[in-house]
Amino acid sequence: MNLTNAVALITGGSGGIGFAIARSLVDAGARVAITGRDKAKLDAAARELGAFAIQADVAVEADVLRTYKEVITHFGDLDILVNNAGIGTFQNLVDMDTVGFERVFATNVTGVMMMGREAAKIFVARNRGNIVNICSTASLRGAPKGTVYYASKFAVRGMTEYWRAELRKNNVRVMLVNPSEVVTDFFATNGLSQKVNDSKLRGEEIAWAVKAGLEMDDRGFVPELSVFATNPVD
Ligand SMILES: NC(=O)c1ccc[n+]([C@@H]2O[C@H](COP(=O)([O-])OP(=O)(O)OC[C@H]3O[C@@H](n4cnc5c(N)ncnc54)[C@H](OP(=O)(O)O)[C@@H]3O)[C@@H](O)[C@H]2O)c1
């Protein structure tokens, strides 16, 4: 697709990987809306990007419905959804509590589903569109303390497979992108420590993969793409 003037909606575009994706799509000439919960952070990011800010929580259905109303009112159209917002909690199975479990699923799975559902309504009516689900290499294998985060990403991977099967006949391209470790605030925000150095991935590498996938001619699409650091040092 040609990204010039395309309308892209990026959840969690106020920081980390979503911000980098937003920047690369703005630089490619797209009209971009970003969402996030923290209004001050969101507005600062939108100003820096030249993007349209929509304060919304993907886990809240009324926010999801309002997000699409605001996008259509502001831009009159939608070409791309990037389902990027995600959180985690990392505990051993024996310590896992249901509140934390359901909180992660509400954002990473129910939120992704609701955002995808509303985008699909628009895309099916237009008979074209693009959904990029930012998943994780956590959807490919397990690791200690991964119960809820890894399960949520396996679920995103599963949903993506189904959406692809359902929506191809409507010319909707559904893509899954699996970053491995990326240097962002995700670790600090979600109770983990992260060693930062230049060998690790930045949001820019993930943004490159998303943009490249979108720019392929509409007759083709990349169903799934994993991005690894070449030689990460921890
Ligand atoms: N960093 C990594 O190593 C890594 C690796 C693989 C996959 N991923 C995935 O990549 C995605 C982005 O991660 P990141 O590293 O960029 O995280 P991040 O730096 O923590 O940024 C997350 C963004 O999502 C927003 N957000 C969180 N919950 C939200 C909600 N319920 N509704 C709307 N916005 C929400 C945050 O803003 P607010 O807090 O203001 O809402 C922020 O803008 C996630 O799905 C994550 O699972 C990350």
The ligand as a MOL file (V3000), in Angstrom:
LIG
                    3D

  0  0  0     0  0            999 V3000
M  V30 BEGIN CTAB
M  V30 COUNTS 48 52 0 0 0
M  V30 BEGIN ATOM
M  V30 1 N 9.5240 -4.1010 25.0960 0
M  V30 2 C 9.6630 -5.3670 24.7520 0
M  V30 3 O 10.7150 -6.0090 25.0080 0
M  V30 4 C 8.5570 -6.0790 24.0250 0
M  V30 5 C 8.8610 -7.3150 23.4510 0
M  V30 6 C 7.8700 -8.0090 22.7760 0
M  V30 7 C 6.6040 -7.4770 22.6630 0
M  V30 8 N 6.3220 -6.2770 23.2360 0 CHG=1
M  V30 9 C 4.9560 -5.7780 23.0840 0
M  V30 10 O 4.9920 -4.5520 22.3890 0
M  V30 11 C 3.8960 -3.7430 22.7970 0
M  V30 12 C 4.4040 -2.3750 23.2200 0
M  V30 13 O 5.3350 -2.5660 24.2750 0
M  V30 14 P 6.3630 -1.4430 24.7360 0
M  V30 15 O 7.6090 -2.1620 25.1020 0
M  V30 16 O 6.3960 -0.3480 23.7830 0 CHG=-1
M  V30 17 O 5.6380 -0.9900 26.1070 0
M  V30 18 P 5.6440 0.4240 26.8760 0
M  V30 19 O 6.9510 1.1270 26.6250 0
M  V30 20 O 5.2460 0.0800 28.2640 0
M  V30 21 O 4.4920 1.2550 26.1430 0
M  V30 22 C 3.1680 0.7910 26.2100 0
M  V30 23 C 2.2550 1.8090 25.5890 0
M  V30 24 O 0.9150 1.2910 25.6380 0
M  V30 25 C 0.0840 2.1820 26.3830 0
M  V30 26 N -0.9090 1.3690 27.0890 0
M  V30 27 C -0.7200 0.4230 28.0280 0
M  V30 28 N -1.8740 -0.1050 28.4080 0
M  V30 29 C -2.8400 0.5050 27.6810 0
M  V30 30 C -4.2530 0.3980 27.6240 0
M  V30 31 N -4.9140 -0.4510 28.4160 0
M  V30 32 N -4.9260 1.1690 26.7410 0
M  V30 33 C -4.2590 2.0410 25.9410 0
M  V30 34 N -2.9250 2.1950 25.9590 0
M  V30 35 C -2.2290 1.4370 26.8310 0
M  V30 36 C 1.0440 2.9670 27.2790 0
M  V30 37 O 0.5570 4.2510 27.6590 0
M  V30 38 P -0.3510 4.4290 29.0060 0
M  V30 39 O 0.3340 3.6640 30.0880 0
M  V30 40 O -0.3830 5.9140 29.2230 0
M  V30 41 O -1.6940 3.8870 28.6700 0
M  V30 42 C 2.2310 3.1320 26.3310 0
M  V30 43 O 1.9810 4.1610 25.3910 0
M  V30 44 C 3.1760 -4.5060 23.9130 0
M  V30 45 O 2.0810 -5.2050 23.3720 0
M  V30 46 C 4.2470 -5.4820 24.3920 0
M  V30 47 O 3.6690 -6.6380 24.9540 0
M  V30 48 C 7.2730 -5.5700 23.9190 0
M  V30 END ATOM
M  V30 BEGIN BOND
M  V30 1 1 1 2
M  V30 2 2 2 3
M  V30 3 1 2 4
M  V30 4 1 4 5
M  V30 5 2 4 48
M  V30 6 2 5 6
M  V30 7 1 6 7
M  V30 8 2 7 8
M  V30 9 1 8 9
M  V30 10 1 8 48
M  V30 11 1 9 10
M  V30 12 1 9 46
M  V30 13 1 10 11
M  V30 14 1 11 12
M  V30 15 1 11 44
M  V30 16 1 12 13
M  V30 17 1 13 14
M  V30 18 2 14 15
M  V30 19 1 14 16
M  V30 20 1 14 17
M  V30 21 1 17 18
M  V30 22 2 18 19
M  V30 23 1 18 20
M  V30 24 1 18 21
M  V30 25 1 21 22
M  V30 26 1 22 23
M  V30 27 1 23 24
M  V30 28 1 23 42
M  V30 29 1 24 25
M  V30 30 1 25 26
M  V30 31 1 25 36
M  V30 32 1 26 27
M  V30 33 1 26 35
M  V30 34 2 27 28
M  V30 35 1 28 29
M  V30 36 1 29 30
M  V30 37 2 29 35
M  V30 38 1 30 31
M  V30 39 2 30 32
M  V30 40 1 32 33
M  V30 41 2 33 34
M  V30 42 1 34 35
M  V30 43 1 36 37
M  V30 44 1 36 42
M  V30 45 1 37 38
M  V30 46 2 38 39
M  V30 47 1 38 40
M  V30 48 1 38 41
M  V30 49 1 42 43
M  V30 50 1 44 45
M  V30 51 1 44 46
M  V30 52 1 46 47
M  V30 END BOND
M  V30 END CTAB
M  END
